[in-house]
Amino acid sequence: MTRPGWGILATGGIAHAFTRDLVAEGFTVAAVGSRRLEAARDFAAAHGIPAAHGSYEQLVADPSVDIVYVATPHSHHAEHALLAIAAGKHVLVEKAFTLTQRQAQQVADAAAAAGVVVMEAMWTRFLPHMTRIRELVHGGALGEVRTVLADHTQSLPLDPAHRLQNPALGGGALLDLGIYPVSFAVDVLGLPTQVTARAALTATGVDRQTAMVLEYDDGRQAVLQTALDTAGPNRAAVIGTAGYLEIERTFYAPTTTTLFDPHGEVVERFAPEVRQRGMQFQALELEARVAGAAPTTLPLDESVAIMGVLDEVRRQIGVRYAADLEA
């Protein structure tokens, strides 16, 4: 059976990382598009891609492209996902899925109307150690799960002109880094009933660091931390009445997970071998969905709901994007 052709929309660092994994794992990468033809040609040459386009419109119109991977900044995710959907393409959209929940719902509605598959590229969800965590949690190995702990803190560029410092481009720790612990908490515990957030902002008005507590009606909690100017442990834990899981550094990338009993004795250590960076697993699931499989790891409505959680965090910490003002 012929595999679907992938089109890479944008040529930044995350696009290179994703494409390297696709090529190494035998996916069909048919084309790349950039706002500059020279950039597209350089990218195509680097990865052995047959077609290079000097506009995103040309990329989504390419008949050899069945699935479009959107790798532009957060501020353009919705626009470019809608562009691909309008061309009848399936879409994998980099996380965070959009800037706001309203935008996310627009994309979901357009995908439903067009009959195409759209999925958020939260690559962590699809890694083998995360699959094992779900098996242990749902299988009762931890008893009643009470708490999730997770942090994602890095030391990133502080130049006020950088994308990460620009609220117009969805800058700040939350959408680039905080999305990982939030998505992880929702994966384990489901959607919260209450969100509490506190933050320190930069001079440009984006969050420098943010602390979040997600609460549930039955008393469960997720305690989450993110920051863009202090590199931290980047670990996670899931704590239950019959034991706990530790997810080693870096919890959102391929790593080791250890299950302990309540006395701290090791019950299981899970350390899968993962080829490449591990971004191919999300692509495998999207191809399966295109072939007719039901979503199992990250349904689109969950991505939309997670954007609602992030909206509430931003409301509480006072971070505003231009998209918040859109009708």
N, C-alpha and C positions, 0 to 999 in steps of 0.2 A: 504494500500500500504506500502511495506517495505521501510524504509528510507535508504539512502545510508550509507555505513560504512565510518567513518572518521579515517584517520591515522595521528597521530601527529608526525611530523619529528623534533626532538630536544626536550629538556626537561628543557629549561630555564624558567625565570620568566614569559615571555609573553605567553609561551606555557601552563603554569599552569593556568594563568588568562583565556585564551581562553577556555581551556578544562573544567574548572569549570562552565563556562556559558553554554557550550554544554551539559554537564551532567545534570545540573540543569533544562535545558529546554527540556530534553527528546530526544536529538539527539543520534544517535548511534555512539559511539566512539569505534572502533573495535580494534585498535592497536596503539602502540607507538614505536618509534625507536630512539635509541641513539647510539653514537659511543661506549658507554660502556653498556654492558648488565645489570650491576648492577643499573645504573642510570635509564634505561628503566623499570626495574622491580620495583624500588622504585616509579617511576612516575605512573606506572600502578596500584600499590597497593593504592596509594593516591587517585586515581580517579575511581577505580573499573573497569579498562580496562582489557579485557580478554587476550590480547596478548601483549607480550613485546619482542622487537627484539634488538639484539646487533649490528646492522648495519642499515644504511639507505637503502642499497640495499635489505636487507631482508624485511624491512617495505614496500617498494613500490611493492615488489613481492607478498605480502600477498594477497590472493584472497578475503579476507573479507574486504579489503580496496578499496573503490571506489574513495574517495577524499583524497588528501594529503594536510595537512596544514604545510607549510614550515616556521619554526620559528627559523632558524639559523641566525647568523649575516648577515648584508647586503652583505658582501664580498662573501657569499656562496649562496645567494638567486638564482642566475641564474643557478649555477651548480645543485642545488638540485631540482629546478623546472624542469629543463631538464631531470634529473634522473627520476622524477615521470612521466613526459610526455612520456618518452621512454617506461615506463612500462604500458602505456595506462590509466593512472590515471588523473582525474580532479585535479586541483591544486588551492589552496588559498595561496598566497605568502605574507608574512608580508611586511608592508611598512618599508622603501621605497622599491619599487618593486624590483629594482636591484641597482647596483652601477652606471651604465651608461645607456644612451639611447640605445647604441649599444647592450648591453646585453638584455635590455628590448625587443628590436625588435627581437633578436634571440629567446627569449622565446615565443613571440607572433607568430612568424613564425612556430616554432616547434609545438605549440598548434594547429594552423590551419592545418598543415600537418597531425597531428595525430587525428584530429577531437575531441579534448577534450576541456573542458572549463577551462580557467585560469583567475583568478581575483586577484587584489591587495587587501590585507586585510587592507584597509584604513577604519577602523571600524567607524570613525566619520561620514563618508558620509551616513551611513545607519541608524543613530540614528533618533528617531522621531522628535526632534527639528530641525534637518537639513532638513528633509522632509518638515516640516512646513515653514522653511525659503524659500525653493525653490518655494513652493506654493505661498507665499506672493510676492516674487520677480517676478515670471512669471505671477502672476495674476494682477500686476500693483499697488499693495498696496503702494509701495514706489515711484511711478511715474517712472521717468527715473533714474536708478541706476547710480551713479557717482563714488562712492568710497567704497572700502573695507579696513578696518583696522583690523589687527590681530597680536597678539604676542604669542609666546610660549617660555617661558624662565624658566629654572629650575636651581637648584643648585645640580649638579651631581658630581660623583667622579672625582678628579683631579689627581689621581695617573697616572704618565706617562705610566705605564704598563697596565692600564685599557683599555678595548676595545674602549671606547669613545675617548681616546687620541691617538689611533693607526690608522694612515692613511691606513695601509695595510688591516684593517678590516672595512674601511668606517667610521672611527670615525669623531667626530666633531658635532657641533650643527645641521648642515643642514639636514642630512639624518635622524637623530633620532627625532629632534624637529621641524626644519624648514619645513619639509614636510607637517606638519599639516596646517600652515597658507597658504602655497603655494597651496596645494590641495583645501583648502577652497576658496581661491580667484578664482581659475580656475573653481570651482563648480559654483560660483555666476556670474563671469564675462566672463568665457571662457578663451581660451589661449591668452596670451599677444602677442603683436607685437614687444615689446621692453622690455628688462630687464636691470635694473641697480642695482648693488650690491656693497656693501662695507663691509669689515670685519676686525676683529682683530684675529690673529692666535695665537695658543699656541706654545710652544717651540718644540712640536712634529710635527707641520705643519698642524694641523687641525684647523677649525674655532672655536674660542671661542665664538664670537658673530658675527652675520651677519644682516645687514639691507638690505632690498630689496624693490625696486619700480618696479611694473609691470605696463606697460603702454599699451594703446590701441589706435588705429588710430582715434577713435572718442573722445579722451580726457579722457576717464575713467582711473582710477588709483587704484592700490592696494598697500598699504603701510604696509610692513610686517617686523617683528623683531623676531630674535631668539637668544638665548644664553644658554650656558650650565653651567655657574658658578654664575648666579644671578637669583634667583627666582622672578618672576614678576606676574602681574595681570592675565595673560593668558585669556584675554577677546577679544572679536571681535565686530565689528560693520559693518553694511551695510547702506550706506547713499544715499538717493535719493532725487529727487525734491519735492516729496509729503510726505516725512517722513523718518524715520530711524529706524533700528533695533539694539538693543543691545543684545549681547549674553553674558550672565554672566559667571563668573569663574566657572568651567573651560570649555571654549567654545567647546573644542574637545571631552568632555565627556558629559553624560546626564546632562542637565542644563536647566535653564529658559531663554526664549527669550521674549523680550518685544518690541512691535511695538509702536512707538510714531508718532504723527503728527508733522508738521513743528514747532509747538509752544511748543513742549515738553510734550503735553498731552498724556496720555496712551490710546492707541486704543485697544490693545490686549496684554494680558500676557499669554504665553503658557508655561506650566510647566508639561509635561507628566510624569507619573509614569513609571519608567523603572526597570524591574526586573534584578537582577544580575548587572554585570558591563555594559551590553549592547552590548557585542561582538557577541551575538547570531544573531543579525539582518543581519550581513554580511553573516553568514553561511546560513541563510534562503534564501537570494537572490541567493547564489551560488547553493543551492539545487534546487531552481526554475529554474535556467539556465540549470542545468544538465537535468532537466525534460523537457526542451524545450522552456522555457520562454526567451524572448529577454532581453538583458542587458538594465537596465533603470537607474541605479544609478552611476555606474562607469565602462564604457566600457573599454575594454583592450587597445584600441588605445589611449584613453585619458591618461591612466597610462603611456604608452610609451611616449606620448608627454610631460607629466609632468617631466619625467626623462630628457627630452631635456632642459626644463627650469632649472632644477637643474644643469645640465652640464654647462649651460651658466653662472649660478651664480658661480660655482666653477672656471670656466675659468677666470672670472673677479676678484675673490678674491685670486686666486693663490693656490687653494687646488688641489692636484693631487693624484690619486689612481693608483695602478699598472695596473688596468683594462683600464686606459686611453691609455696605451701603447700597448694594445693587437691589433693585426691586424684584 
